[in-house]
Amino acid sequence: MRGAWPLLLTVLSCGTLGGEDGGAENLPNRGIAPYVPVSLERLETVTDFVFPPALLPGQVAVRSPSMVVYGQTVSMFALVVAGGDPPILGRADSPDGIVFGPFVDVVPGLRPDASASPTVAIDEAGLWHLVFGDASGSVLWHAVSDDGRSFIPDGAPLLVADPDEAGGISSPSLVFADGVAHIYYQARSAMGLPASIRHTAGPTFQSRVSILDSGAGCKDLKGQPTACFDGSGVLDPEVRIAVTATGRRVFRLFYVGLRGEVRTLAFAAAHLADTPFERYAYNPVLEVSGRKLAEPTNVRFGARYLLYTGTTSLRGGVALSINETGIASESF
């Protein structure tokens, strides 16, 4: 339903993340760090998984979460595989962001694969938009809904990889600003090369720019060259829009930084949608020993910032960490 995309409007913003004088008055004051893993009792064990990995036959595997806060409800959209059933793109609701109800198929008839990585956002007119990938790694698809519970897919791909994205496109993140749909996604110029994070905007989604490349030129505390925590690639972007106490818009980015096989979670931000994002000075912000983090998704619910993370395992698993220290001055 291409006609559902809002028309392109002008985005007004200027300056750098630190403000004209290089200060930090325009940076987010909350929701970057620290995040504390929740402690939930599951089968006589304590875990930070709101949806544990599927370790036994018949258990539900939940992967690739994307969160939406609507009113007093936190909704998780995810790739869901229940036992031997075909996978679905499902929605589960929660009154607190911790305990969720059952997943319900939101795109009946669609059989997504492990590369779906859905993202959901609501535009200014109240329409719900779903963007997801597929196994080809060369296209992103779009579906639309008026209630967030039943989506109708477009008949053609929303985004097709450019020649300089021959290594594949995946892991989309969708936001709306001033009537414009912005999509951030992971891209590789060729197979085997480090991934970067790119941006494109509606209604045509033709112009594409890199807003974050793999880290380079890192130094340790003594000023000596060292391997960057994201020197092997930047993956799984998720962008949220916030407004600071001074009234400035901030595009907040959580992503996975790759150093060899080590995956850590990092933060970056910008005041314009399509300009290079500035890394947080104290990255990475989250690392879990023995867990390959994937596909972070971050929302503010009341005074809490909720940060959900998936894993690379086919068994799934969605964990939750919470930031609730201090008083937030920005609004989502």
Secondary structure, DSSP 4 states (H G I P E B T S, - for coil): -GGGSPPP------S-TT-TTS-STTS-SSSSS--EE--EEETTEEESEEE----STTPEEEEEEEEEEETTEEEEEEEEEETTSPPEEEEEEESSSSS----EESSTT----TT---EEEE-TTS-EEEEEE-TTSSEEEEEEESSSSS-EE-SS-SEE--GGGTTEEEEEEEEEETTEEEEEEEEESSTTSPPEEEEEETTT---EEEEE----S-B-TTS-B---TTTTEEEEEEEEEEE-TTS-EEEEEEEEEEETTEEEEEEEEESSTTSPPEEPTT---B--TT--EEEEEEEEETTEEEEEEEESSTT--EEEEEE--S----B-
